[in-house]
Amino acid sequence: MTDETSLYQHFRPFLKRFALALVFMAMVAAFTAFFAIIIQPVIDELFIQGGGHLAERGQLIRNLIMNILGIEEKRLMLVLPQLLFVSFLGQAVFSFLSLYSMKTLGLKVVRNIRDRLYRHLIHQSIDFLSKARTGDLVSRISNDIEKIKLAVAETLAVYIRETLTLFGLLAVIFYQDWEMATLSLVLVPVAALPLAYFGRKVKKRGLQSQETIGDLGHFMSESAMGNKIVKAYNMEEFEIAKFRRLNQKHFRINAKIALAYSLVAPVMDIIGGLVAAGLFTVGMHRIAQGTLSPGQFTSFLTALFLMYSPIKRLSLAHNDYQQGKAGYERVRQVIQAENPIRDRASAIEVKALRGEVEFQNVQFSYQRGVPVLRNVSFLARPNEMVALVGASGSGKTTITSLLLRFYEPDSGEILVDGRDIRSITLKSLREQTGLVTQDVFLFNDTILNNIAYGRKRYSLEDVRRAATVARAAGFIEELPLRYETVVGERGVFLSNGQRQRISIARAVLKEPQILIFDEATSSLDSESERLIQEAMAEVMKNRTTFVIAHRLSTIIEADRILVIERGEIKESGNHCELLKKRGLYYSLYNLQFPEMNIIM
């Protein structure tokens, strides 16, 4: 599929509107050509009034007008100015209609492309999104889409309208004098060469420009998020210098684009000047010989000079189109990126789960040749609490990510209630699974909407009940707007403990059968940790729960503790059983609680 086809296929839902716009643009071309034609009898009439005589061919259009309108020759002087006004009025009316039609059509097309891009992004795999740079993605959905909007909303209209106008004016100049018309078109290939060269340069630089905008967006996003570190280490000037280098690179690329744009008009002016000089020489000679009337020559020149503007607009539009095509190529890279995590054709929807989870010889790696999990096997029975402990990077979070199908295992199987999770639809699997993470993400919305996120049917009483279970109702009721309080970006107006409790309330309202707590009490003060542990204990009742924890005090009551080291389960058992083994868990516990001085 070509770039053009893939871009303009988005017009298919709007073919009727596009056809109407084509009619309007054809009328613009017709009235422009009509203006060039009507100039001939106007000039010739002035010539006759001055005592001149026209050859037979010069009388054709004058006679045609009189026959169509049914007027006598003496009234022609009164009618011709009115016809000139009609030509201008027709151009104005249909220019407005065509421009408005194409702009709104282009906006609809771009709206659909943007919707499709966002839909594809939101359904992309965690792997794709984790590797992509935020600034680059933002650039694609904003800046690149704007370039596409210019291409489809305006550039396409220019292409069609000006091309139709050119054909109409070409018909006029060939009608008036085919020999001079042929001579004037000899230099067209000469004009096409530099325009094609400039177009290639603009496309190449346009792609580079849009990539640097992505770099700038990513840099600014990173600077905003890491601003505390920048200030703490007095690195403001260092970051400013880095930004200046990126900004200068963007400037240099766009300066080259500006050069290409700026050269187009002078090149066209030079070529136009050469054509005009040649035609005036030939035209004056033909008028002197009596083979061409002054009106015919004026009509010819009018049509020819009117052609200059469409050609110039087409050349500039070509550059805009190249930038739009470059933008679409970047957008298409995202749209065509396939998500490997998708439902099988035979996947079934499960309404309810018992909560039995089994890993069978699961192996996984984020990068080929660098295994993260090695032959992981375990069984979590319904309503059990299973704790995952181990050093950072041992693979604990990866296990729960595989259970949620954020990633697919390289080999092995993950079963829920005896079914391979790949045989269950993603929606129903995740509907039955709740996730509470250390890095809580709250949307810049009300507390009510954050707790009820993902729930289509709920009442305020349901939300309050969930908040009570999560030990969040107390601080929420103390806020001036209570549940209508906006939490700010990422919940910035709340403390870590408050954000965590809202996250737990969100999981409570979801009522999942499988629950995952990933470092839910990490980095909290003692009071917040106590409240969250109370909330967790209540939430975990009658649910299969996976708890990832560094603080072993939080998982002493777990039914089963899996000790993970370098992607392998080294030990499995409850707290007392693992202490008796005097292995890895025993060492970890003594490191955290040396005062206990455990002697078994």
C-alpha positions as CSV (number, residue, x, y, z in Angstrom):
1,M,0.0,0.0,0.0
2,T,1.4,3.4,-1.0
3,D,1.7,6.3,1.4
4,E,-0.8,8.3,-0.6
5,T,-3.4,5.4,-0.6
6,S,-2.9,4.7,3.1
7,L,-3.3,8.3,4.0
8,Y,-6.3,9.2,1.8
9,Q,-8.1,5.9,2.5
10,H,-9.4,7.8,5.5
11,F,-11.6,9.8,3.1
12,R,-13.8,6.8,2.3
13,P,-16.4,7.5,5.1
14,F,-16.9,11.0,3.7
15,L,-17.0,10.3,-0.1
16,K,-20.3,12.2,-0.6
17,R,-19.0,15.3,1.1
18,F,-15.8,15.0,-0.9
19,A,-17.7,14.7,-4.1
20,L,-19.6,17.9,-3.3
21,A,-16.4,19.7,-2.5
22,L,-15.1,18.6,-5.9
23,V,-18.1,20.2,-7.6
24,F,-17.4,23.4,-5.7
25,M,-13.7,23.4,-6.7
26,A,-14.7,22.6,-10.4
27,M,-16.9,25.7,-10.3
28,V,-14.0,27.8,-9.0
29,A,-11.9,26.6,-11.9
30,A,-14.8,27.3,-14.4
31,F,-15.4,30.9,-13.2
32,T,-11.6,31.6,-13.2
33,A,-11.4,30.4,-16.8
34,F,-14.6,32.4,-17.6
35,F,-12.9,35.6,-16.3
36,A,-9.9,35.0,-18.6
37,I,-12.3,34.5,-21.6
38,I,-14.5,37.5,-20.9
39,I,-11.5,39.8,-20.9
40,Q,-11.2,39.3,-24.6
41,P,-14.5,40.9,-25.7
42,V,-14.0,43.7,-23.1
43,I,-10.6,44.7,-24.6
44,D,-11.8,44.1,-28.2
45,E,-14.9,46.3,-27.6
46,L,-12.7,49.1,-26.4
47,F,-10.5,48.6,-29.4
48,I,-13.5,48.8,-31.7
49,Q,-14.8,51.9,-29.9
50,G,-11.4,53.4,-30.7
51,G,-12.0,52.8,-34.4
52,G,-10.3,49.4,-34.8
53,H,-11.5,46.4,-36.7
54,L,-11.3,42.7,-35.6
55,A,-10.5,39.7,-37.7
56,E,-13.3,37.1,-38.0
57,R,-11.8,34.9,-35.3
58,G,-11.7,37.8,-32.9
59,Q,-15.5,38.2,-33.3
60,L,-16.4,34.6,-32.2
61,I,-16.8,35.2,-28.4
62,R,-18.5,38.5,-28.9
63,N,-21.1,36.9,-31.2
64,L,-21.5,33.9,-28.8
65,I,-22.3,36.3,-25.9
66,M,-24.9,38.2,-27.9
67,N,-26.6,35.0,-29.1
68,I,-26.8,33.4,-25.7
69,L,-28.0,36.5,-23.9
70,G,-30.2,37.6,-26.9
71,I,-28.8,41.2,-26.9
72,E,-27.8,43.6,-29.7
73,E,-24.3,44.8,-30.3
74,K,-25.0,48.3,-28.9
75,R,-25.8,46.8,-25.5
76,L,-22.6,44.7,-25.3
77,M,-20.7,47.6,-23.6
78,L,-23.3,47.5,-20.8
79,V,-23.4,43.7,-20.3
80,L,-19.7,42.9,-20.4
81,P,-18.8,44.7,-17.1
82,Q,-21.7,42.8,-15.5
83,L,-20.3,39.5,-16.8
84,L,-16.9,40.4,-15.3
85,F,-18.6,40.9,-11.9
86,V,-20.4,37.6,-12.3
87,S,-17.0,35.9,-12.8
88,F,-15.6,37.5,-9.6
89,L,-18.8,36.7,-7.7
90,G,-18.8,33.0,-8.8
91,Q,-15.1,32.6,-7.8
92,A,-15.8,34.2,-4.4
93,V,-18.9,32.1,-3.6
94,F,-17.5,28.7,-4.7
95,S,-14.1,29.4,-3.2
96,F,-15.8,29.8,0.2
97,L,-17.9,26.7,-0.3
98,S,-15.0,24.6,-1.5
99,L,-12.6,25.8,1.2
100,Y,-15.1,25.3,4.0
101,S,-16.1,21.9,2.7
102,M,-12.5,20.7,2.5
103,K,-11.4,22.1,5.8
104,T,-14.3,20.5,7.7
105,L,-13.7,17.3,5.8
106,G,-10.0,17.3,6.6
107,L,-10.8,18.0,10.3
108,K,-13.1,15.0,10.4
109,V,-10.4,12.8,8.7
110,V,-7.8,14.0,11.2
111,R,-10.2,13.4,14.1
112,N,-10.6,9.8,13.0
113,I,-6.9,9.3,12.6
114,R,-6.2,10.8,16.0
115,D,-9.0,8.5,17.5
116,R,-7.4,5.5,15.8
117,L,-3.9,6.4,17.0
118,Y,-5.1,6.8,20.6
119,R,-7.2,3.7,20.5
120,H,-4.1,1.8,19.2
121,L,-1.9,3.3,21.9
122,I,-4.2,2.6,24.7
123,H,-4.5,-1.1,23.6
124,Q,-0.8,-1.4,23.0
125,S,1.3,-3.8,25.1
126,I,3.0,-2.8,28.3
127,D,6.3,-3.7,26.6
128,F,5.7,-1.3,23.7
129,L,4.7,1.6,26.0
130,S,7.5,1.0,28.5
131,K,10.1,1.3,25.7
132,A,8.5,4.3,24.0
133,R,9.4,7.8,25.1
134,T,6.5,9.8,26.5
135,G,7.5,13.0,24.7
136,D,7.8,11.2,21.4
137,L,4.3,9.7,21.7
138,V,2.9,13.1,22.6
139,S,4.6,14.6,19.6
140,R,3.1,11.9,17.3
141,I,-0.4,12.5,18.6
142,S,-0.1,16.3,18.5
143,N,2.5,17.7,16.2
144,D,2.5,14.9,13.6
145,I,-1.3,15.0,13.5
146,E,-1.2,18.7,12.9
147,K,1.1,18.1,9.9
148,I,-1.4,15.5,8.6
149,K,-4.3,18.0,9.2
150,L,-2.5,20.5,7.0
151,A,-2.0,17.9,4.3
152,V,-5.5,16.6,4.2
153,A,-7.5,19.7,5.2
154,E,-5.8,22.3,3.1
155,T,-3.1,20.8,0.8
156,L,-5.4,18.3,-0.8
157,A,-7.9,21.2,-1.5
158,V,-5.1,23.2,-3.1
159,Y,-4.0,20.3,-5.2
160,I,-7.5,19.7,-6.6
161,R,-8.7,23.3,-6.9
162,E,-5.5,24.6,-8.5
163,T,-5.1,21.7,-10.8
164,L,-8.7,22.1,-12.1
165,T,-8.0,25.8,-12.5
166,L,-4.9,25.2,-14.4
167,F,-6.7,22.9,-16.8
168,G,-9.4,25.5,-17.4
169,L,-6.8,28.2,-18.0
170,L,-4.8,25.9,-20.3
171,A,-7.9,25.5,-22.4
172,V,-8.2,29.3,-22.6
173,I,-4.6,29.9,-23.8
174,F,-4.7,27.0,-26.3
175,Y,-8.0,28.4,-27.6
176,Q,-6.6,31.9,-28.0
177,D,-3.3,30.8,-29.6
178,W,-2.0,27.3,-29.6
179,E,1.4,28.2,-30.9
180,M,2.2,30.7,-28.1
181,A,0.6,28.3,-25.6
182,T,3.0,25.6,-26.7
183,L,5.9,28.0,-26.4
184,S,4.9,29.0,-22.9
185,L,4.7,25.4,-21.7
186,V,8.2,24.5,-22.9
187,L,9.7,25.8,-19.7
188,V,7.3,23.8,-17.4
189,P,9.7,20.8,-17.1
190,V,12.5,23.2,-16.2
191,A,10.3,24.5,-13.3
192,A,9.4,20.9,-12.2
193,L,13.0,19.9,-11.6
194,P,13.8,22.3,-8.8
195,L,10.3,21.9,-7.3
196,A,10.8,18.1,-7.1
197,Y,14.3,18.6,-5.5
198,F,12.9,21.0,-2.9
199,G,10.0,18.6,-2.2
200,R,12.5,15.7,-1.4
201,K,14.5,18.0,0.9
202,V,11.4,19.2,2.8
203,K,10.2,15.6,3.3
204,K,13.6,14.5,4.7
205,R,14.0,17.5,6.9
206,G,10.3,17.4,7.9
207,L,10.8,13.9,9.3
208,Q,13.9,15.0,11.2
209,S,12.0,18.1,12.5
210,Q,9.2,16.0,13.9
211,E,11.7,13.6,15.5
212,T,13.4,16.5,17.2
213,I,10.1,17.8,18.5
214,G,9.6,14.4,20.1
215,D,13.0,14.7,21.6
216,L,12.2,18.1,23.0
217,G,8.9,16.9,24.4
218,H,10.5,13.9,26.1
219,F,13.2,16.1,27.5
220,M,10.7,18.6,29.0
221,S,8.6,15.8,30.4
222,E,11.6,14.2,32.1
223,S,12.8,17.6,33.4
224,A,9.4,18.3,34.9
225,M,9.2,14.9,36.6
226,G,12.8,15.1,37.8
227,N,12.8,18.7,38.8
228,K,13.5,18.0,42.5
229,I,16.6,16.1,41.7
230,V,17.8,18.8,39.3
231,K,17.4,21.4,42.0
232,A,18.9,19.3,44.8
233,Y,22.1,18.7,42.7
234,N,22.3,22.3,41.4
235,M,22.1,21.0,37.8
236,E,19.8,23.7,36.4
237,E,22.5,25.1,34.1
238,F,23.5,21.7,32.9
239,E,19.9,20.9,31.9
240,I,19.5,24.3,30.3
241,A,22.6,23.5,28.2
242,K,21.2,20.1,27.2
243,F,17.9,21.7,26.2
244,R,19.7,24.5,24.3
245,R,21.6,21.9,22.2
246,L,18.4,20.0,21.3
247,N,16.6,23.3,20.6
248,Q,19.5,24.4,18.3
249,K,19.3,21.2,16.4
250,H,15.6,21.7,15.9
251,F,16.3,25.2,14.7
252,R,19.0,24.1,12.2
253,I,16.7,21.5,10.6
254,N,13.8,23.9,10.4
255,A,16.0,26.7,9.0
256,K,16.8,24.3,6.1
257,I,13.1,23.7,5.6
258,A,12.5,27.5,5.6
259,L,15.3,27.8,2.9
260,A,13.6,25.3,0.7
261,Y,10.2,27.1,1.1
262,S,11.8,30.5,0.5
263,L,13.6,29.4,-2.7
264,V,10.4,28.2,-4.4
265,A,8.9,31.6,-5.0
266,P,12.0,33.2,-6.5
267,V,12.6,30.2,-8.8
268,M,9.0,30.5,-10.1
269,D,9.4,34.3,-10.5
270,I,12.5,33.9,-12.6
271,I,10.8,31.2,-14.8
272,G,7.7,33.4,-15.1
273,G,9.8,36.4,-16.1
274,L,11.4,34.4,-18.9
275,V,8.1,33.2,-20.2
276,A,6.6,36.7,-20.1
277,A,9.5,38.3,-22.0
278,G,9.2,35.7,-24.7
279,L,5.5,36.0,-25.0
280,F,5.4,39.7,-25.2
281,T,7.9,39.6,-28.1
282,V,5.9,37.1,-30.0
283,G,2.5,38.7,-29.2
284,M,3.4,42.2,-30.3
285,H,4.7,40.8,-33.5
286,R,1.4,38.8,-34.1
287,I,-0.8,41.9,-33.3
288,A,1.3,43.9,-35.8
289,Q,0.7,41.3,-38.4
290,G,-3.1,41.3,-37.8
291,T,-3.2,37.6,-36.9
292,L,-4.1,38.3,-33.2
293,S,-6.5,40.8,-31.8
294,P,-5.6,42.9,-28.7
295,G,-8.4,41.2,-26.8
296,Q,-7.1,37.7,-27.7
297,F,-3.6,38.6,-26.6
298,T,-4.9,40.2,-23.4
299,S,-7.1,37.1,-22.7
300,F,-4.1,34.9,-23.4
301,L,-1.8,36.8,-21.0
302,T,-4.5,37.1,-18.4
303,A,-5.0,33.3,-18.4
304,L,-1.3,32.7,-18.4
305,F,-0.6,35.0,-15.5
306,L,-3.6,33.6,-13.7
307,M,-1.9,30.2,-14.1
308,Y,1.2,31.5,-12.2
309,S,-0.7,31.7,-8.9
310,P,-2.0,28.0,-9.0
311,I,1.4,26.8,-10.0
312,K,3.0,28.7,-7.1
313,R,0.4,27.4,-4.7
314,L,0.9,23.9,-5.9
315,S,4.6,24.1,-5.4
316,L,4.2,25.3,-1.8
317,A,1.4,22.7,-1.2
318,H,3.8,20.0,-2.4
319,N,6.2,21.0,0.4
320,D,3.4,21.0,2.9
321,Y,2.2,17.6,1.6
322,Q,5.7,16.1,2.1
323,Q,5.7,17.2,5.7
324,G,2.3,15.8,6.2
325,K,3.4,12.5,4.6
326,A,6.4,12.4,6.9
327,G,4.0,13.0,9.9
328,Y,1.7,10.2,8.7
329,E,4.7,7.8,8.3
330,R,5.5,8.4,12.0
331,V,1.8,7.9,13.0
332,R,1.5,4.8,10.9
333,Q,4.5,3.3,12.7
334,V,2.5,3.3,15.9
335,I,-0.8,2.2,14.2
336,Q,0.9,-0.7,12.4
337,A,2.8,-1.9,15.5
338,E,1.0,-5.1,16.5
339,N,0.2,-6.0,20.1
340,P,1.3,-9.5,20.7
341,I,-1.0,-9.7,23.8
342,R,-4.4,-10.4,22.3
343,D,-7.3,-12.8,22.6
344,R,-7.2,-16.1,20.8
345,A,-10.1,-16.7,18.5
346,S,-11.3,-19.5,20.8
347,A,-10.9,-17.4,24.0
348,I,-13.9,-17.6,26.3
349,E,-15.4,-15.0,28.7
350,V,-15.4,-16.1,32.3
351,K,-18.0,-14.5,34.6
352,A,-16.6,-15.7,37.9
353,L,-13.4,-17.4,39.1
354,R,-12.7,-19.6,42.2
355,G,-9.2,-18.0,42.3
356,E,-6.9,-21.0,41.9
357,V,-3.6,-19.9,40.2
358,E,-0.9,-22.3,39.0
359,F,2.4,-21.6,37.2
360,Q,3.9,-24.5,35.3
361,N,7.6,-24.3,34.3
362,V,7.2,-20.6,33.3
363,Q,10.2,-19.0,31.7
364,F,10.4,-15.3,30.7
365,S,12.9,-12.7,29.5
366,Y,12.4,-9.0,28.6
367,Q,15.4,-9.2,26.3
368,R,16.4,-12.3,24.3
369,G,19.1,-14.2,26.0
370,V,18.7,-12.5,29.4
371,P,16.2,-14.7,31.4
372,V,14.3,-13.1,34.2
373,L,12.2,-16.1,35.3
374,R,13.5,-19.7,35.2
375,N,11.2,-22.7,35.4
376,V,8.8,-21.0,37.9
377,S,6.2,-23.5,39.2
378,F,3.8,-23.1,42.1
379,L,0.1,-23.5,43.0
380,A,-2.0,-20.9,44.8
381,R,-5.3,-22.4,46.1
382,P,-8.5,-20.3,46.2
383,N,-8.6,-17.7,49.1
384,E,-4.9,-18.3,49.9
385,M,-2.5,-15.5,50.6
386,V,0.8,-16.0,48.7
387,A,3.7,-13.8,49.5
388,L,6.6,-13.2,47.1
389,V,9.9,-12.1,48.7
390,G,13.4,-11.6,47.4
391,A,15.9,-9.0,46.4
392,S,15.0,-6.2,44.0
393,G,15.2,-7.5,40.4
394,S,14.6,-11.1,41.4
395,G,11.4,-11.4,39.3
396,K,8.6,-10.9,41.9
397,T,6.7,-8.2,40.0
398,T,7.3,-10.0,36.7
399,I,5.3,-13.0,38.0
400,T,2.3,-10.9,38.8
401,S,2.7,-9.0,35.4
402,L,2.5,-12.4,33.6
403,L,-0.6,-13.3,35.6
404,L,-2.3,-10.1,34.3
405,R,-1.0,-10.9,30.8
406,F,0.9,-7.7,30.6
407,Y,3.5,-9.9,29.0
408,E,3.5,-13.5,27.6
409,P,5.8,-16.2,29.0
410,D,8.5,-17.5,26.7
411,S,7.5,-21.0,27.7
412,G,5.4,-22.8,30.2
413,E,1.8,-22.3,31.2
414,I,-0.2,-20.1,33.7
415,L,-3.5,-21.6,34.7
416,V,-6.5,-20.0,36.5
417,D,-9.0,-22.5,37.7
418,G,-7.3,-25.1,35.6
419,R,-7.6,-23.0,32.4
420,D,-4.7,-21.6,30.5
421,I,-5.1,-17.8,30.9
422,R,-4.6,-17.4,27.1
423,S,-7.9,-19.3,26.7
424,I,-9.7,-16.6,28.7
425,T,-10.5,-13.2,27.2
426,L,-8.2,-10.5,28.5
427,K,-11.2,-8.4,29.6
428,S,-12.7,-11.1,31.8
429,L,-9.3,-12.1,33.2
430,R,-8.5,-8.6,34.3
431,E,-12.0,-8.0,35.4
432,Q,-11.5,-10.7,38.0
433,T,-8.0,-9.4,39.1
434,G,-7.3,-6.3,41.2
435,L,-3.9,-4.5,41.4
436,V,-2.5,-2.2,44.0
437,T,1.0,-1.0,43.3
438,Q,3.7,0.8,45.2
439,D,3.7,3.6,42.6
440,V,0.1,4.6,42.9
441,F,-1.4,6.3,39.9
442,L,-4.3,8.6,40.4
443,F,-6.0,10.5,37.7
444,N,-6.4,14.3,37.9
445,D,-10.0,13.8,38.8
446,T,-12.2,13.6,41.9
447,I,-11.7,11.1,44.6
448,L,-15.1,9.6,43.7
449,N,-14.1,9.0,40.1
450,N,-10.7,7.6,41.1
451,I,-12.2,5.0,43.4
452,A,-15.0,4.2,40.9
453,Y,-12.5,4.0,38.0
454,G,-13.5,1.2,35.6
455,R,-17.0,0.7,37.3
456,K,-20.0,1.4,35.1
457,R,-22.6,0.8,37.7
458,Y,-22.1,2.0,41.3
459,S,-23.6,4.2,43.9
460,L,-22.1,6.7,46.2
461,E,-22.8,4.3,49.0
462,D,-20.8,1.6,47.3
463,V,-17.9,4.1,47.0
464,R,-18.2,5.1,50.7
465,R,-18.2,1.4,51.7
466,A,-15.1,0.7,49.7
467,A,-13.4,3.8,51.2
468,T,-14.3,2.6,54.7
469,V,-12.8,-0.9,54.1
470,A,-9.7,0.8,52.7
471,R,-9.4,3.0,55.8
472,A,-9.8,6.1,53.6
473,A,-13.2,7.3,54.6
474,G,-11.8,9.2,57.6
475,F,-9.5,11.6,55.8
476,I,-11.9,12.0,52.8
477,E,-14.7,13.2,55.1
478,E,-12.4,15.8,56.5
479,L,-11.8,17.4,53.1
480,P,-14.0,20.4,52.2
481,L,-15.4,18.8,49.1
482,R,-15.2,15.2,50.4
483,Y,-15.6,12.8,47.6
484,E,-15.7,15.6,45.0
485,T,-12.2,16.7,45.9
486,V,-9.9,16.8,42.8
487,V,-6.6,15.0,43.7
488,G,-4.4,16.8,41.2
489,E,-2.0,15.2,38.7
490,R,-1.0,11.8,39.9
491,G,-2.7,12.6,43.2
492,V,-0.2,15.4,44.1
493,F,-2.6,17.0,46.6
494,L,-2.7,13.8,48.8
495,S,0.0,12.1,50.9
496,N,1.5,8.8,49.9
497,G,-0.6,6.9,52.5
498,Q,-3.8,8.6,51.3
499,R,-3.1,7.8,47.7
500,Q,-2.4,4.2,48.6
501,R,-5.7,3.9,50.5
502,I,-7.6,5.3,47.6
503,S,-5.9,2.8,45.4
504,I,-7.0,0.0,47.8
505,A,-10.5,1.4,47.8
506,R,-10.5,1.2,44.0
507,A,-9.6,-2.5,44.2
508,V,-12.3,-3.1,46.8
509,L,-15.0,-1.6,44.7
510,K,-13.9,-3.8,41.8
511,E,-14.5,-6.9,43.9
512,P,-11.9,-9.1,42.2
513,Q,-11.4,-12.7,43.1
514,I,-7.6,-12.4,42.6
515,L,-5.8,-9.5,44.3
516,I,-2.3,-8.3,43.9
517,F,-0.5,-6.0,46.3
518,D,2.9,-5.0,44.9
519,E,4.9,-3.3,47.7
520,A,1.7,-1.6,48.9
521,T,3.2,-0.5,52.2
522,S,6.7,0.5,50.9
523,S,7.9,4.0,51.8
524,L,5.1,4.8,54.2
525,D,5.2,6.1,57.8
526,S,4.2,3.8,60.6
527,E,0.7,5.2,61.0
528,S,-0.1,4.9,57.3
529,E,1.5,1.4,57.2
530,R,-0.7,0.3,60.1
531,L,-3.9,1.6,58.4
532,I,-3.0,0.0,55.1
533,Q,-2.2,-3.3,56.7
534,E,-5.6,-3.3,58.4
535,A,-7.2,-2.5,55.1
536,M,-5.3,-5.2,53.3
537,A,-6.2,-7.8,56.0
538,E,-9.9,-7.0,55.5
539,V,-9.7,-6.8,51.7
540,M,-7.9,-10.2,51.4
541,K,-10.8,-12.1,53.0
542,N,-12.2,-14.7,50.7
543,R,-9.8,-13.8,47.9
544,T,-6.7,-15.3,46.4
545,T,-4.0,-12.7,47.2
546,F,-0.5,-12.2,46.0
547,V,1.6,-9.9,48.2
548,I,5.0,-8.6,47.1
549,A,6.9,-7.3,50.0
550,H,10.3,-6.3,51.2
551,R,9.1,-5.8,54.8
552,L,8.7,-9.4,56.0
553,S,6.6,-8.2,58.9
554,T,3.7,-7.7,56.5
555,I,3.7,-11.3,55.3
556,I,4.2,-13.4,58.4
557,E,0.6,-14.6,58.3
558,A,0.8,-15.6,54.6
559,D,-0.4,-19.2,53.8
560,R,2.6,-19.6,51.5
561,I,5.8,-17.6,51.0
562,L,7.8,-18.0,47.8
563,V,11.4,-16.9,48.1
564,I,12.7,-15.8,44.7
565,E,16.3,-15.5,43.8
566,R,17.5,-14.6,40.2
567,G,14.2,-15.7,38.7
568,E,13.9,-19.0,40.5
569,I,11.8,-20.1,43.4
570,K,14.4,-21.2,45.9
571,E,12.2,-21.8,48.9
572,S,8.4,-22.3,49.6
573,G,6.5,-22.6,52.8
574,N,4.9,-20.6,55.6
575,H,6.8,-18.4,57.9
576,C,7.6,-21.0,60.6
577,E,8.5,-23.7,58.0
578,L,11.0,-21.4,56.2
579,L,12.6,-20.3,59.4
580,K,13.2,-23.9,60.3
581,K,15.0,-24.5,57.0
582,R,17.6,-21.8,58.0
583,G,17.9,-20.9,54.3
584,L,17.4,-17.7,52.3
585,Y,14.3,-16.6,54.1
586,Y,16.0,-17.2,57.5
587,S,18.8,-14.9,56.4
588,L,16.5,-12.2,55.1
589,Y,14.5,-12.3,58.3
590,N,17.5,-12.0,60.5
591,L,18.8,-9.1,58.4
592,Q,15.6,-7.2,59.0
593,F,15.1,-8.2,62.6
594,P,18.6,-8.7,64.1
595,E,17.2,-8.0,67.6
596,M,15.1,-11.2,67.3
597,N,18.3,-13.3,67.2
598,I,16.4,-16.3,66.0
599,I,17.9,-19.6,67.1
600,M,16.3,-22.7,65.8
